[in-house]
């Protein structure tokens, strides 16, 4: 019986840089926390600040970086800005990380 090769897919060479940039962007602890917080749905800047316990200028700087990497989308409603994950694939990645590293407490 012949040995079967593992079914591995390599990232296409034209996708290596964008994928690496995405991973680098979410590798910062606060940016990862922001993306995790946005997993279930959009939030305002104020809500993100309150949830993460840091200042609006600090959160805005990280949101701007994630937005510039096209990982987040934003919409304005009056004087509020709402942020959400722009690419469903990022939500799937974050969901997998949460299942592995943040399992529900069954107690």
C-alpha positions as CSV (number, residue, x, y, z in Angstrom):
1,X,0.0,0.0,0.0
2,X,1.4,3.4,-1.0
3,X,1.9,6.1,1.6
4,X,-0.5,8.9,1.2
5,X,0.8,12.5,1.2
6,X,-0.7,14.8,3.8
7,X,-3.3,17.2,2.2
8,X,-1.5,20.4,2.8
9,X,-2.2,23.6,0.9
10,X,0.5,26.2,0.8
11,X,-0.4,29.9,0.8
12,X,-0.1,31.2,-2.7
13,X,3.1,33.3,-3.1
14,X,1.1,36.4,-3.9
15,X,-0.8,36.0,-0.6
16,X,2.1,35.5,1.7
17,X,2.7,39.2,2.4
18,X,-0.9,40.2,3.0
19,X,-1.4,37.2,5.3
20,X,1.8,38.0,7.2
21,X,0.6,41.7,7.5
22,X,-2.7,40.6,8.9
23,X,-1.1,38.3,11.5
24,X,1.4,41.0,12.4
25,X,-1.4,43.5,12.9
26,X,-3.4,41.4,15.3
27,X,-0.3,40.1,17.2
28,X,-0.3,43.1,19.5
29,X,-2.2,42.3,22.7
30,X,-4.5,45.3,22.6
31,X,-5.3,44.8,18.9
32,X,-6.0,41.1,19.5
33,X,-8.3,42.1,22.4
34,X,-10.1,44.6,20.1
35,X,-10.6,42.0,17.4
36,X,-11.9,39.4,19.9
37,X,-14.3,42.0,21.3
38,X,-15.6,42.7,17.8
39,X,-16.1,39.1,17.0
40,X,-19.8,39.0,18.0
41,X,-20.6,42.3,16.3
42,X,-19.9,46.0,16.0
43,X,-19.1,48.3,18.9
44,X,-18.6,52.0,19.3
45,X,-15.2,53.4,20.2
46,X,-16.6,54.3,23.7
47,X,-17.8,50.7,24.3
48,X,-14.4,49.3,23.3
49,X,-12.6,51.8,25.6
50,X,-14.9,50.8,28.5
51,X,-14.6,47.1,27.9
52,X,-10.8,47.2,27.6
53,X,-10.2,49.8,30.2
54,X,-8.0,52.1,28.3
55,X,-8.1,55.6,26.8
56,X,-9.9,56.7,23.7
57,X,-6.7,58.0,22.0
58,X,-5.0,54.7,22.6
59,X,-7.9,52.7,21.3
60,X,-8.3,55.0,18.3
61,X,-4.6,54.5,17.3
62,X,-5.0,50.7,17.3
63,X,-8.4,50.9,15.5
64,X,-6.8,53.1,12.9
65,X,-4.0,50.6,12.3
66,X,-6.5,47.7,12.0
67,X,-8.7,49.8,9.7
68,X,-5.8,50.7,7.5
69,X,-4.9,47.0,7.2
70,X,-8.5,46.5,6.0
71,X,-9.3,44.2,8.9
72,X,-12.0,46.5,10.3
73,X,-14.8,48.5,8.8
74,X,-16.4,51.5,10.3
75,X,-19.6,53.4,10.0
76,X,-20.6,56.7,11.5
77,X,-24.0,57.3,13.1
78,X,-24.3,60.9,14.3
79,X,-21.2,61.5,16.5
80,X,-20.6,57.8,17.1
81,X,-18.3,55.6,15.1
82,X,-19.0,51.9,15.0
83,X,-16.3,49.3,14.2
84,X,-16.8,45.7,13.0
85,X,-14.6,43.0,11.5
86,X,-14.4,43.6,7.8
87,X,-13.5,40.1,6.6
88,X,-15.4,37.0,7.8
89,X,-12.1,35.0,7.5
90,X,-10.7,37.0,10.4
91,X,-13.8,36.2,12.5
92,X,-13.2,32.5,11.8
93,X,-9.6,32.8,12.8
94,X,-10.5,34.6,16.0
95,X,-13.2,32.0,16.7
96,X,-10.7,29.2,16.4
97,X,-8.2,30.9,18.7
98,X,-11.0,31.5,21.3
99,X,-12.0,27.8,21.2
100,X,-8.4,26.7,21.7
101,X,-7.2,29.3,24.2
102,X,-10.4,30.7,25.8
103,X,-12.7,27.7,26.3
104,X,-16.0,28.3,28.0
105,X,-15.9,27.7,31.7
106,X,-18.2,24.7,32.3
107,X,-18.4,25.4,36.1
